[in-house]
Amino acid sequence: MKVQITADRLEGELEILSSKSDGHRILICASLADKNSIININNTSEDIEATIGCLRALGAGIERKENQLIVTPIREVPEDVFINPKESGSTLRFLLPVTAALTKKASFTGEGRLPERPLKDLQNAMEENGTSFSTENLPFETNGRLKGKTFTMPGNVSSQYISGILFAAPLMGEEVEIHLTSPLESSAYVDMTMETMKRFGIDVEYFESVFRVKKGSYKSPGEIDVEGDFSNAAFYLAAGALEGTVVLKGLRKDTLQSDAKILDILEAAGADIVRGEKVAVQKGKLQAIKVDLKEIPDLLPILAVIASVSEGESVFYNGERLRYKETDRLETTARMIRDLGGKAEETKDGLIIQGGSLSGGETSSFGDHRIAMAASIAAIKCEKEVIIDRAEAVNKSYPAFYEDYKSLGGQVHVIDNR
């Protein structure tokens, strides 16, 4: 789908959608619990639907009722389990160890760029603990029940590997330890996993690079809320910083989501921010920023847009892992900024962006939801319209993105629906 975007400013109030990161985690724990759970969640997305589909394939019952999901936990895993996470890396990395802990044999596949994304360190840790793989890359089959007291893996490749083993640990019938061989990156996402597991009765200890999960079983809290999503809120928070005032409700003040740092970064760049039950962001005089991406890689596309219209040179670094997202996100973010008339230069682990102005023009999402949303927000500061090819990529995490965009005053015209 190709869309034409125009917006002088975005202004108004939105209730932000439920967090995809929190939703994945709650769905998995609910499917492994002792009794039914009611999950309050105000949206869905392709990634959440992928997780629901995989959990159903494992035997969970998941029914939608308005803004709730009713989860009946897995009692018996069907024979010939087939797991297709579609393009969701989170779904695959979380459920690969869980599936292997539940059943001796399963088949996995994937779509889009997922078969190219790294898994080797997770596979190595699983192979050392009873599960073998028919091949290194998707599609593959797993053989052997995952059981092990000690797992060893790096902490700086993907926090999702660690979360996957943590989710699987209570299914192994004994105390499990995960030993990290390198410093932990994206630690906030592991904190989210540990918090969700605690809400379902599982305590995880972490001390001196070792996670310890004592023998236990998941216990449903009955009813549980999915918190608001800072990763997707970041786009509309940035819109307020560019022009107008945007107010978002539904964001938890004490969140563990690392992307909540968007507020501090926008404030440092010069935006006016009011924090309370609602978060309001208003335009300020924007200055260059220097951003370490290690804990917040998903914020790069929208922060690159902010940098491109700020005063001075902005530097983004420690983002090597962005090359293994839905796209090589360092490359595609730089291309998007240049397509729209900005100045962006790739480095080995980040970007250097010269602030100034954006002219607008035609770009692509390159199949990446965050690039599509960032380019749409960039239209606010572009001299002419922005045309985005493959704009349907937003469905991966935020299907209502363009409806919300229009509700704040932006114009979205579909010019090619193929």
Sequence and secondary structure as in RCSB ss.txt:
>XXXX:A:sequence
MKVQITADRLEGELEILSSKSDGHRILICASLADKNSIININNTSEDIEATIGCLRALGAGIERKENQLIVTPIR
EVPEDVFINPKESGSTLRFLLPVTAALTKKASFTGEGRLPERPLKDLQNAMEENGTSFSTENLPFETNGRLKGKT
FTMPGNVSSQYISGILFAAPLMGEEVEIHLTSPLESSAYVDMTMETMKRFGIDVEYFESVFRVKKGSYKSPGEID
VEGDFSNAAFYLAAGALEGTVVLKGLRKDTLQSDAKILDILEAAGADIVRGEKVAVQKGKLQAIKVDLKEIPDLL
PILAVIASVSEGESVFYNGERLRYKETDRLETTARMIRDLGGKAEETKDGLIIQGGSLSGGETSSFGDHRIAMAA
SIAAIKCEKEVIIDRAEAVNKSYPAFYEDYKSLGGQVHVIDNR
>XXXX:A:secstr
 EEEEE S   EEEE  B HHHHHHHHHHHHTSSS EEEE S   HHHHHHHHHHHHTT EEEEETTEEEEE  S
S  SSEEE  TT HHHHHHHHHHHHHH SEEEE   TTGGGS  HHHHHHHHTTT EES SSSSEEEES    SE
EEE SSS HHHHHHHHHHGGGGSS EEEEESS  SSHHHHHHHHHHHHHTT  EEEETTEEEE S      SEEE
  B HHHHHHHHHHHHHSSEEEEE   TT   GGGGHHHHHHHHT EEEESSEEEEE    B  EEE SS GGGH
HHHHHHHHTSBSEEEEES GGGGGSSS HHHHHHHHHHHTT EEEE SSSEEEE S B  EEEE TT HHHHHHH
HHHGGGBSS EEEETGGGGGGT TTHHHHHHHTT EEEEEE  
